[in-house]
Amino acid sequence: MSNLTPIQKRAARKNRNQTMVDMNLVSLIDVFTILIFFLLSSAAGVELITSPKAVKLPESTTDTTPKQTVVVTVTDADILVEGRLVASVQQVLATEGDVIAPLKAELELLGKREAVLEANKAEARAITIMGDKNIPYRLLRKVMVSGSQAGYSDVSFAVRRKDGL
């Protein structure tokens, strides 16, 4: 190496320090394009409310999509608001009167939240009752009356869509 001229030494040093990594960006762009297409197509306009395994929803032929509202879940044993236990079904059925006091209090507490967007103010006083298909009507009536007493005027029922429609 000592026989090299200074220009040749500089060229050898330049070649040694010039380790370039060839990266094919075309394949990466293809992957990101497919990923973005998948995310956009899967999130376009489909809203689902997940139901717990303890709730067997009734079937319906509805075409309306669910709205983001306060969800009251009524199972065989419990009444939940937004996933929080509010009352036991046995206690509610044993009490007289149509208003479930703990449910009404929880809904009033949630009703005090203010909607940030004007478009959401109409849905701020709406509830979705996700009731098991085998619950008695008397219990369902008590849940609806409690919601009405708490100021929720728009009541929807969560159903499972029949297949083949």
C-alpha positions in Angstrom: 0.0 0.0 0.0 2.9 2.3 0.5 3.5 2.1 -3.3 0.3 4.1 -3.9 0.3 7.7 -4.8 -1.5 10.2 -2.7 -4.3 10.4 -5.2 -4.7 6.6 -5.2 -4.7 6.5 -1.4 -7.4 9.1 -1.3 -9.5 7.1 -3.9 -9.0 3.9 -1.8 -10.0 5.7 1.4 -13.1 7.1 -0.4 -14.1 3.7 -1.6 -13.6 2.2 1.8 -15.7 4.8 3.6 -18.4 4.8 0.9 -20.5 1.8 2.0 -23.9 2.5 0.6 -26.9 0.5 1.5 -29.2 -0.1 -1.4 -32.8 0.0 -0.3 -35.6 -0.8 -2.6 -38.4 1.7 -1.7 -40.8 0.4 -4.2 -41.7 -2.7 -2.2 -42.1 -0.6 1.0 -44.4 1.8 -0.8 -46.5 -1.2 -2.0 -46.8 -2.5 1.5 -47.9 0.9 3.0 -50.4 1.4 0.1 -52.0 -2.0 0.9 -52.0 -1.3 4.6 -53.7 2.1 4.1 -56.2 0.7 1.7 -57.1 -2.1 4.2 -57.4 0.3 7.1 -59.6 2.7 5.2 -61.9 0.0 3.8 -62.3 -1.8 7.1 -63.2 1.4 9.1 -65.6 3.0 6.6 -68.9 3.6 8.2 -69.4 0.4 10.2 -70.2 0.8 13.8 -70.7 -2.2 16.0 -71.5 -2.5 19.7 -69.8 -5.4 21.2 -72.0 -7.5 23.4 -70.8 -9.5 26.4 -71.0 -13.3 26.1 -73.6 -13.3 28.9 -76.1 -11.4 26.7 -77.9 -13.3 23.9 -79.4 -10.5 21.8 -82.6 -10.9 19.9 -82.5 -11.1 16.1 -83.9 -8.4 13.9 -84.1 -7.3 10.3 -83.0 -3.7 11.0 -80.9 -1.7 8.5 -80.0 1.2 10.8 -76.5 1.4 12.2 -76.0 1.8 15.9 -75.1 5.2 17.3 -72.5 5.9 20.0 -74.7 6.3 23.1 -74.7 5.3 26.7 -75.1 1.5 26.8 -77.2 -0.2 29.5 -76.5 -3.9 29.6 -79.1 -6.2 31.2 -77.9 -9.8 31.7 -79.6 -12.6 33.5 -78.0 -11.5 36.8 -76.8 -7.9 36.6 -77.6 -4.5 35.2 -74.5 -2.6 33.9 -74.1 0.9 32.6 -71.0 1.4 30.4 -69.6 -1.8 31.8 -70.0 -0.8 35.5 -72.2 -2.9 37.8 -75.2 -0.8 38.9 -77.8 -3.3 40.3 -78.7 -7.0 40.6 -81.6 -8.3 38.6 -83.0 -10.2 41.6 -83.0 -7.1 43.8 -84.7 -5.0 41.0 -87.4 -7.6 40.4 -88.0 -7.9 44.2 -88.5 -4.1 44.7 -91.8 -2.3 44.1 -92.1 0.6 41.8 -90.9 1.2 38.3 -87.8 3.3 38.9 -84.4 1.6 39.6 -82.8 4.1 41.9 -79.1 3.2 41.3 -79.6 3.0 37.5 -81.3 6.4 37.5 -78.5 7.9 39.6 -75.8 6.5 37.3 -77.6 7.8 34.2 -78.1 11.2 35.7 -74.4 11.3 36.5 -73.5 10.4 32.9 -76.1 12.9 31.7 -74.2 15.8 33.3 -71.3 15.3 30.8 -71.4 18.0 28.2 -71.1 17.2 24.5 -68.2 19.1 22.9 -69.6 19.0 19.3 -73.0 20.4 18.4 -73.6 17.3 16.3 -73.2 15.1 19.5 -75.7 17.1 21.6 -78.7 15.4 20.1 -77.2 12.0 21.0 -76.1 13.1 24.5 -79.5 12.1 25.9 -79.8 8.7 24.1 -79.3 5.3 25.6 -79.0 1.8 24.0 -80.4 -1.0 26.0 -78.5 -4.3 25.4 -80.8 -6.8 27.0 -80.8 -10.5 26.9 -83.6 -11.9 24.8 -84.9 -13.9 27.8 -85.3 -11.1 30.3 -88.8 -10.5 31.5 -90.7 -7.5 30.1 -91.3 -6.2 33.7 -87.5 -5.8 34.1 -87.2 -4.1 30.7 -90.0 -1.7 31.5 -88.2 -0.7 34.8 -85.0 0.0 32.9 -86.9 2.1 30.3 -88.8 4.1 33.0 -85.5 4.7 34.9 -83.9 6.0 31.8 -86.8 8.2 31.1 -86.8 9.6 34.6 -83.1 10.3 34.3 -83.9 12.5 31.2 -83.0 10.1 28.4 -85.7 10.4 25.8 -84.2 8.5 22.9 -84.1 4.7 23.7 -82.7 2.2 21.3 -82.4 -1.6 21.6 -79.4 -3.5 20.6 -80.2 -6.5 18.3 -78.3 -9.0 16.3 -78.9 -8.8 12.6 -80.3 -11.9 11.0 -78.0 -13.5 8.5 -79.0 -13.8 4.9 -80.5 -10.4 4.5 
